[in-house]
Amino acid sequence: MKLRKVGIIGVGHVGAHVAFSLVTQGIVDELVLVDINKQKAISERQDLLDATAYLPHRINIEVGEYEDLGDCDIIVNSVGKIDDVSRDRLAELQQSVDMVNSYIKRVMNTGFNGIIINITNPCDIIAYYIQKTTGLPKNKVFGTGTGLDSSRFKNVMAQATGIDHKSIIGYSLGEHGDSQMIPWSIVNLGGKPLSQLEKERPETFGKLDKEDIKNKTVKGGWVTYEGKKCTEFGIASTSARLIKGIYHDEKFVTTASTLLEGEYGEEGLFISIPVVIGKEGIEDKYELNLTEDELKEFKHSCSVVKENIAKIK
């Protein structure tokens, strides 16, 4: 019987919380933690194991090297850190590329042929770089992208409307960054289009400040960062949801950063659009009927990502 095995590269704030989410939700059977600071991985393993006595399931957790990841079903890349909110994004880009270069050949030399989920920022560009460098099938490498931002959008909408976020269908698309956009034309609550609710109940839905909602969605990560100097819970839940969807072959629709091959008139970059997640990773891509203005916003976001891809040394 094949056990569900996931490797996490980089167990800082993000990687450690991804591990905790996977353990507490019982999503995996085996977990391999890899970090350049081996004692950090050892300490996180101990803390996780201490928690398992009060969980309804057992999990095997090991501290390993890159060579121990060859038989993993899924690898989560969460290396890197943000030192300062004013930090130069290009500097972060090159640091992240260098970190990936430091280990990726060692992983691929093991014969790894599973799925890689990238969290490391800039998320879209690093996912693109990993897929290009490894040569893995395009469906088997993707980034968490605006999966987190879409969660933030639903959270802001829930607070603005009073409707539970699980009854809200809507996404943030594009770059996992400042140029992301909200396709308002496809937002619906409980199956009813927002545009219709605006006409039927103007006293509630007609008063929504869409620009404010978008700004809170885009800047939500910095609100988290300001007091914590990291983000943890949201991205950990996003990652765990993707992994659960893969293991259970759920075919659920979410946003993730994937390779565009003509969708929305764009190609040759990774960026977030609605995708179908199943046992093969990204099994399908949804091309929404965006309005002319929305498509223009999305294409602008694509141009930002392309510009940064060109800066990789």
HUJO-V133434 format. One line per field, one symbol per residue. phi: phi as a letter, one per 40 degrees, with the letter a starting at -180 (. if undefined). psi: psi as a letter, one per 20 degrees, with the letter a starting at -180 (. if undefined). burial: 1 if it has 16 or more other ideal C-beta (glycine too) atoms within 10 Angstrom, else 0. A space follows every 50 residues. Layout:
BEGIN
phi->???
psi->???
burial->???
END
This chain:
BEGIN
phi->.cccbbbbbgbcdcdcccdccccccgcbbbbbbbacccccccccdccccc cccbbcabacbbcbbdcccdbccbbbcbchabcaccccccccdccccccc ccbcccccccgdacbbbcbdccdccccdccccccgcdccbbabcfcdccc ccdcccccccbgcdcccbbabbbgcciccdbbcccbcabggbddcccccc bccbcccccccccccccccdcccccdcbgabbccccccccccccccccfc fccabacbccbhcfgbagacacbcbbbaccgccabbbccccdcccccccc ccccccccdcccc
psi->ppqoppqpoolbgghhhgggghghikhrhpppppqhnhhgggghgggghh hhhjqjrqqppqparhijjhjqhpppokrrqphqhjqphhghghggghgg hiihhhghiijpkbpppphpqogghhggggggghjqqhijprqhcjgghh ggghgghghhhjpqhijporqprbqmahjqqonhijpqokipqhhghhhh mhhfhijpnhhgggghghjhhhgghghikrqfgghghgghgggghghjlh kqprpqorpplipkkqrkqprprprppahjcoiqppoqnqrghghggghg hhhggghhhiip.
burial->00011111111111111111111100111111111000011011100100 00000000101011010111111111111110000000000110111011 00110011000101111111111111111110010100111111111111 11111111011010000111111111101111110110100001001000 00001001000011011101100100000011011111111111111001 00011111110001010011111111110011001001010001101100 1101110110000
END
